Amino acid sequence: MLKTKLLIVLLALIGLAPWHAAPAETLVEVVLADQLDDSRGFCIDIVGYKQRAKPQRGLQAHSCYSYQGEIGVDQGFDAALIPRGKFRMTGFDLCMTAPEERPGSQLSLKACDHGIGQTFQLTAQGTIVPKDTATLCVTVADGDSTPGGGGQPVHLKRHLTLERCADGRARYQTWRVRQQAD
């Protein structure tokens, strides 16, 4: 009897007991604070469409999906990791990566390995900056959006790159995190 209780306690401590469930991840969108030309807002998004997204093609700014009632798999980030500098897209188990930390660099997705270019800070001002290069901000392209492949009205998209942080570009460089459409 005592051995059985000890075994149950041991299994619970190491997470193997059948009633022990891993905590669910809270998904959030990383959305541009300024809606620009889309009332749904622009979210950091994987190029492609939801489950059929193509992570190897990198990241873009795209109409947010939460207006449809849930966060899209190609826009969902692990809320718990953002304050620790990781922008992990849970549906694909990949992390936002800056392969090169220089102006004009596109953001990609790579296996989360704590490597160079995978640590970012969401600052108190709402900018997202690489840990080692705080003069560069995750930036949405200015100008007109281009139409995406679906949605009603049609979803819009824009390029997403690292650019020099500048007050005059704040509407393209200021981000926030949300769990559902406003």
C-alpha positions, -999 to 999 in steps of 0.1 A, spaced: 0 0 0 28 24 9 48 15 -22 17 22 -44 12 56 -28 49 64 -32 48 53 -69 17 75 -76 34 105 -59 66 99 -79 47 96 -112 27 128 -105 60 147 -97 76 136 -130 44 142 -150 35 106 -159 4 102 -139 -26 98 -162 -45 127 -145 -16 151 -150 -22 173 -180 3 197 -194 -9 233 -191 -26 246 -223 -7 273 -241 -25 306 -244 -24 318 -280 -22 355 -289 -19 375 -320 9 400 -324 -10 429 -340 2 463 -354 -13 490 -331 -23 511 -362 -49 494 -384 -35 513 -415 -59 504 -444 -76 473 -428 -101 476 -400 -93 440 -389 -57 450 -382 -25 435 -393 -10 405 -375 24 388 -379 15 359 -401 31 330 -419 30 333 -457 3 309 -470 -31 300 -455 -37 287 -420 -28 250 -418 -14 251 -453 9 280 -445 44 277 -458 68 285 -430 98 282 -453 85 314 -471 88 335 -439 66 360 -422 45 389 -434 19 413 -420 -16 400 -429 -52 408 -420 -58 394 -385 -81 363 -384 -95 367 -349 -126 386 -363 -136 351 -375 -139 340 -339 -105 324 -332 -68 330 -337 -55 314 -369 -28 287 -366 -6 308 -388 -9 338 -365 -9 322 -331 20 329 -307 27 314 -273 18 342 -249 40 329 -221 71 330 -242 69 366 -255 79 382 -222 110 359 -222 119 371 -257 106 342 -278 80 346 -305 70 309 -309 43 300 -333 28 271 -315 9 255 -344 42 250 -363 66 248 -333 88 274 -350 102 307 -337 105 341 -354 141 346 -365 161 374 -379 187 356 -400 205 389 -404 202 418 -381 205 447 -406 179 471 -422 158 454 -449 162 419 -435 131 397 -438 120 377 -408 119 339 -411 108 309 -391 132 283 -377 132 255 -352 133 271 -317 168 265 -307 177 297 -287 201 305 -315 213 338 -328 185 359 -341 157 343 -321 155 365 -291 134 397 -294 121 422 -269 86 437 -270 95 470 -255 73 492 -232 69 515 -263 55 486 -283 84 480 -306 97 446 -313 135 447 -314 162 420 -317 179 414 -283 213 424 -296 203 452 -320 178 475 -302 181 501 -331 162 478 -354 124 473 -352 101 448 -367 84 470 -394 54 467 -417 59 481 -452 44 515 -458 24 523 -490 -6 504 -502 -14 468 -490 -18 441 -516 -48 418 -517 -44 383 -502 -61 352 -514 -94 352 -495 -116 367 -469 -146 389 -470 -136 417 -475 -105 404 -492 -76 400 -467 -47 424 -471 -10 418 -467 23 437 -464 60 429 -463 75 426 -428 112 434 -423 137 448 -398 142 485 -402 158 513 -382 135 524 -353 123 559 -359 95 580 -343 83 590 -378 77 552 -386 59 545 -353 26 536 -371 45 508 -389 66 497 -359 43 497 -328 28 463 -318 6 449 -292 -5 414 -281 -42 404 -279 -62 372 -273 -92 381 -295 -104 408 -319 -112 441 -303 
